[in-house]
Amino acid sequence: MRRITAAIATLVLCALPACRSAPDMVLQTDLPQVPGMTPRDSDGLRQEGDRVVAGQFSYKGPVPALRERVAETMVRFEQAGWALASQTVTEGTAVLVYRKDTRVARVEIIRNGVQPKMSTAVVTVTK
């Protein structure tokens, strides 16, 4: 019985990363998703191999603390090899601009002050 319980626990723990609500990257490319938010729409997507070279991606989800969401986003982009070019963070909005090779990714996170669970983000990639 203990072996069965241990086996089930192991399977559950191994499956947890696969149960995340959204993948870490856009379409298995080098463009990170905004962490903690759900992808909603995309427009103008252009790919070259495993790179997104153009497109706009929108997200919706909870942003209880804007600075924390910004920090999580920065870590994810830096881990994917994007270099921070500029950042502007106000009370309700953050704009992060990243560069990688010939591409620019602009990440805008807007915290909904009335309903933080309904906050939005937009990632725009240009070449």
Backbone as CSV, one residue per row, in Angstrom:
resi,resn,N_x,N_y,N_z,CA_x,CA_y,CA_z,C_x,C_y,C_z
1,MET,0.824,-1.186,0.000,0.000,0.000,0.000,0.872,1.256,0.000
2,ARG,1.961,1.224,0.770,2.846,2.381,0.825,3.485,2.639,-0.530
3,ARG,3.827,1.558,-1.235,4.428,1.725,-2.561,3.457,2.385,-3.524
4,ILE,2.206,1.994,-3.463,1.195,2.591,-4.345,1.016,4.067,-4.008
5,THR,0.930,4.385,-2.726,0.792,5.776,-2.299,1.991,6.603,-2.733
6,ALA,3.183,6.057,-2.563,4.392,6.776,-2.973,4.434,6.951,-4.483
7,ALA,4.023,5.935,-5.221,4.009,6.030,-6.687,3.016,7.092,-7.151
8,ILE,1.856,7.134,-6.546,0.858,8.145,-6.907,1.378,9.536,-6.588
9,ALA,1.981,9.713,-5.421,2.531,11.013,-5.045,3.608,11.453,-6.027
10,THR,4.457,10.522,-6.446,5.511,10.846,-7.407,4.917,11.273,-8.736
11,LEU,3.910,10.550,-9.208,3.252,10.907,-10.476,2.606,12.282,-10.406
12,VAL,1.950,12.570,-9.298,1.304,13.876,-9.141,2.341,14.987,-9.152
13,LEU,3.429,14.809,-8.410,4.470,15.836,-8.371,5.129,16.035,-9.731
14,CYS,5.312,14.966,-10.474,5.917,15.076,-11.802,4.984,15.752,-12.790
15,ALA,3.685,15.598,-12.583,2.712,16.164,-13.509,2.413,17.633,-13.225
16,LEU,2.712,18.119,-12.036,2.371,19.498,-11.682,2.921,20.535,-12.655
17,PRO,4.182,20.479,-13.069,4.649,21.482,-14.022,3.864,21.459,-15.326
18,ALA,3.366,20.311,-15.722,2.604,20.218,-16.958,1.205,20.790,-16.806
19,CYS,0.759,21.024,-15.590,-0.588,21.516,-15.352,-0.669,23.034,-15.305
20,ARG,0.425,23.697,-15.559,0.394,25.156,-15.540,-0.622,25.656,-16.549
21,SER,-1.194,26.810,-16.304,-2.249,27.317,-17.171,-1.719,27.778,-18.518
22,ALA,-0.476,28.155,-18.616,0.067,28.626,-19.892,1.530,28.222,-19.990
23,PRO,1.988,27.958,-21.211,3.409,27.644,-21.362,4.270,28.867,-21.068
24,ASP,5.547,28.640,-20.811,6.443,29.739,-20.493,6.787,30.598,-21.709
25,MET,6.723,29.999,-22.913,7.142,30.696,-24.121,5.994,30.744,-25.136
26,VAL,6.020,31.747,-25.996,5.032,31.869,-27.067,5.374,30.835,-28.140
27,LEU,4.464,29.916,-28.410,4.603,28.934,-29.487,5.955,28.229,-29.521
28,GLN,6.490,27.900,-28.380,7.783,27.209,-28.265,8.909,27.967,-28.977
29,THR,8.888,29.289,-28.856,9.931,30.134,-29.436,10.790,30.707,-28.318
30,ASP,11.567,31.747,-28.633,12.404,32.384,-27.619,11.728,33.606,-27.002
31,LEU,10.426,33.773,-27.253,9.676,34.901,-26.684,8.887,34.434,-25.469
32,PRO,9.217,34.957,-24.283,8.507,34.539,-23.070,7.071,35.058,-23.015
33,GLN,6.230,34.289,-22.360,4.880,34.743,-22.009,5.010,35.652,-20.778
34,VAL,3.996,36.459,-20.520,3.957,37.249,-19.291,3.535,36.293,-18.170
35,PRO,4.369,36.113,-17.149,4.064,35.127,-16.111,2.823,35.489,-15.306
36,GLY,2.074,34.457,-14.939,0.903,34.651,-14.097,-0.323,35.154,-14.835
37,MET,-0.217,35.334,-16.150,-1.340,35.843,-16.925,-1.676,34.860,-18.046
38,THR,-2.914,34.907,-18.505,-3.399,33.989,-19.522,-3.367,34.648,-20.897
39,PRO,-2.752,33.991,-21.891,-2.775,34.543,-23.248,-4.213,34.633,-23.752
40,ARG,-4.558,35.755,-24.392,-5.918,35.964,-24.872,-6.010,36.091,-26.381
41,ASP,-5.052,36.778,-26.998,-5.164,37.050,-28.425,-3.784,37.327,-28.996
42,SER,-3.646,37.094,-30.283,-2.409,37.473,-30.962,-2.779,38.048,-32.321
43,ASP,-1.897,38.906,-32.831,-2.155,39.554,-34.109,-0.829,39.788,-34.819
44,GLY,-0.803,39.570,-36.112,0.378,39.878,-36.901,1.575,38.998,-36.629
45,LEU,1.357,37.773,-36.195,2.452,36.875,-35.850,3.286,36.542,-37.083
46,ARG,4.595,36.750,-36.946,5.553,36.314,-37.959,6.685,35.608,-37.240
47,GLN,7.018,34.418,-37.726,8.093,33.626,-37.136,9.157,33.352,-38.181
48,GLU,10.382,33.267,-37.711,11.504,32.783,-38.506,12.155,31.688,-37.681
49,GLY,11.868,30.454,-38.026,12.371,29.341,-37.235,11.788,29.359,-35.839
50,ASP,12.663,29.356,-34.839,12.201,29.352,-33.447,12.181,30.758,-32.845
51,ARG,12.070,31.773,-33.704,12.047,33.169,-33.234,10.777,33.866,-33.702
52,VAL,10.154,34.600,-32.803,9.065,35.496,-33.185,9.725,36.784,-33.639
53,VAL,9.459,37.214,-34.878,10.068,38.441,-35.385,9.068,39.589,-35.463
54,ALA,7.778,39.284,-35.342,6.762,40.332,-35.315,5.488,39.757,-34.720
55,GLY,4.733,40.624,-34.087,3.441,40.216,-33.557,3.081,40.986,-32.302
56,GLN,1.800,40.908,-31.988,1.302,41.525,-30.767,0.496,40.471,-30.021
57,PHE,0.766,40.328,-28.733,0.176,39.288,-27.913,-0.460,39.925,-26.684
58,SER,-1.739,39.633,-26.447,-2.416,40.228,-25.294,-2.702,39.165,-24.242
59,TYR,-2.719,39.625,-22.984,-2.897,38.762,-21.826,-3.901,39.396,-20.874
60,LYS,-4.527,38.544,-20.081,-5.425,39.017,-19.035,-5.162,38.157,-17.816
61,GLY,-5.261,38.769,-16.645,-5.071,37.993,-15.432,-4.780,38.858,-14.231
62,PRO,-4.529,38.212,-13.105,-4.337,38.941,-11.857,-2.968,39.629,-11.772
63,VAL,-3.007,40.866,-11.338,-1.777,41.597,-11.018,-2.015,42.253,-9.653
64,PRO,-1.903,41.466,-8.574,-2.146,42.034,-7.247,-1.099,43.074,-6.864
65,ALA,0.139,42.878,-7.326,1.223,43.823,-7.054,2.016,44.015,-8.344
66,LEU,1.938,45.206,-8.904,2.560,45.480,-10.200,4.065,45.243,-10.176
67,ARG,4.745,45.733,-9.170,6.209,45.585,-9.130,6.642,44.112,-9.066
68,GLU,5.861,43.268,-8.393,6.179,41.839,-8.348,6.006,41.204,-9.724
69,ARG,4.919,41.553,-10.421,4.689,41.014,-11.762,5.793,41.483,-12.710
70,VAL,6.227,42.733,-12.563,7.330,43.256,-13.381,8.605,42.470,-13.110
71,ALA,8.908,42.215,-11.855,10.124,41.472,-11.506,10.090,40.056,-12.085
72,GLU,8.940,39.386,-12.000,8.797,38.042,-12.571,8.995,38.071,-14.089
73,THR,8.437,39.088,-14.722,8.554,39.228,-16.178,10.000,39.477,-16.568
74,MET,10.685,40.325,-15.828,12.082,40.630,-16.126,12.952,39.374,-16.028
75,VAL,12.733,38.576,-15.014,13.503,37.337,-14.855,13.267,36.427,-16.053
76,ARG,12.022,36.273,-16.444,11.703,35.377,-17.554,12.358,35.845,-18.856
77,PHE,12.314,37.152,-19.148,12.922,37.664,-20.380,14.449,37.531,-20.335
78,GLU,15.033,37.841,-19.193,16.491,37.739,-19.080,16.954,36.289,-19.223
79,GLN,16.199,35.344,-18.671,16.551,33.931,-18.810,16.472,33.476,-20.265
80,ALA,15.626,34.126,-21.055,15.472,33.771,-22.470,16.471,34.518,-23.358
81,GLY,17.368,35.300,-22.737,18.416,35.968,-23.498,18.077,37.355,-24.003
82,TRP,16.971,37.931,-23.549,16.597,39.288,-23.936,17.276,40.278,-22.989
83,ALA,17.760,41.395,-23.538,18.447,42.419,-22.734,17.513,43.608,-22.518
84,LEU,17.395,44.036,-21.276,16.540,45.172,-20.945,17.150,46.454,-21.505
85,ALA,16.377,47.174,-22.329,16.836,48.439,-22.906,16.296,49.627,-22.114
86,SER,15.055,49.507,-21.616,14.493,50.584,-20.801,13.313,50.042,-20.007
87,GLN,12.997,50.767,-18.950,11.824,50.417,-18.141,11.229,51.672,-17.544
88,THR,9.911,51.685,-17.499,9.165,52.758,-16.860,8.070,52.103,-16.037
89,VAL,8.066,52.360,-14.738,7.061,51.777,-13.860,6.405,52.907,-13.076
90,THR,5.078,53.018,-13.217,4.306,53.976,-12.447,3.417,53.193,-11.485
91,GLU,2.484,53.863,-10.877,1.616,53.194,-9.918,0.768,52.096,-10.560
92,GLY,0.303,52.317,-11.792,-0.599,51.344,-12.398,-0.133,50.735,-13.702
93,THR,0.984,51.204,-14.239,1.442,50.724,-15.541,2.953,50.528,-15.543
94,ALA,3.375,49.487,-16.244,4.808,49.249,-16.435,5.063,49.024,-17.917
95,VAL,6.133,49.622,-18.422,6.559,49.394,-19.800,8.016,48.967,-19.767
96,LEU,8.263,47.765,-20.279,9.613,47.220,-20.355,9.951,47.059,-21.828
97,VAL,11.136,47.505,-22.221,11.578,47.346,-23.601,12.823,46.470,-23.594
98,TYR,12.758,45.389,-24.372,13.856,44.433,-24.461,14.380,44.368,-25.888
99,ARG,15.654,44.010,-26.017,16.280,43.812,-27.325,16.947,42.441,-27.345
100,LYS,16.876,41.839,-28.524,17.580,40.576,-28.766,17.838,40.507,-30.263
101,ASP,19.080,40.348,-30.638,19.545,40.410,-32.025,18.949,41.646,-32.698
102,THR,18.181,41.529,-33.734,17.617,42.711,-34.418,16.190,43.008,-33.982
103,ARG,15.717,42.325,-32.960,14.319,42.470,-32.533,14.169,43.312,-31.276
104,VAL,12.982,43.902,-31.157,12.609,44.668,-29.970,11.284,44.101,-29.458
105,ALA,11.214,43.882,-28.156,9.975,43.436,-27.518,9.570,44.490,-26.491
106,ARG,8.376,45.013,-26.667,7.829,46.008,-25.727,6.754,45.308,-24.909
107,VAL,6.928,45.299,-23.593,5.994,44.639,-22.683,5.303,45.722,-21.863
108,GLU,3.991,45.797,-21.988,3.222,46.758,-21.208,2.275,45.997,-20.297
109,ILE,2.381,46.242,-19.000,1.523,45.599,-18.010,0.694,46.690,-17.353
110,ILE,-0.623,46.519,-17.395,-1.539,47.529,-16.854,-2.345,46.894,-15.726
111,ARG,-2.121,47.376,-14.527,-2.835,46.850,-13.358,-4.188,47.536,-13.254
112,ASN,-5.245,46.751,-13.227,-6.591,47.276,-13.047,-6.762,47.569,-11.561
113,GLY,-6.787,48.849,-11.206,-6.858,49.250,-9.806,-8.159,48.885,-9.129
114,VAL,-9.250,48.805,-9.890,-10.550,48.456,-9.329,-10.693,46.948,-9.191
115,GLN,-10.259,46.221,-10.224,-10.328,44.768,-10.208,-8.971,44.196,-10.642
116,PRO,-8.023,44.073,-9.713,-6.683,43.597,-10.068,-6.670,42.255,-10.794
117,LYS,-7.692,41.409,-10.573,-7.753,40.118,-11.258,-8.034,40.273,-12.751
118,MET,-8.469,41.454,-13.170,-8.816,41.716,-14.568,-7.775,42.616,-15.226
119,SER,-6.554,42.526,-14.800,-5.477,43.344,-15.375,-5.092,42.808,-16.746
120,THR,-4.357,43.623,-17.511,-3.985,43.247,-18.863,-2.493,43.461,-19.107
121,ALA,-2.008,42.807,-20.143,-0.649,43.001,-20.584,-0.630,42.828,-22.102
122,VAL,0.317,43.527,-22.750,0.488,43.419,-24.193,1.982,43.327,-24.472
123,VAL,2.357,42.348,-25.281,3.740,42.211,-25.739,3.746,42.457,-27.236
124,THR,4.543,43.419,-27.665,4.647,43.748,-29.093,6.088,43.518,-29.535
125,VAL,6.258,42.718,-30.570,7.584,42.398,-31.091,7.710,42.998,-32.486
126,THR,8.843,43.694,-32.720,9.141,44.252,-34.035,10.580,43.903,-34.379
127,LYS,10.853,43.977,-35.659,12.212,43.669,-36.121,12.788,44.881,-36.810
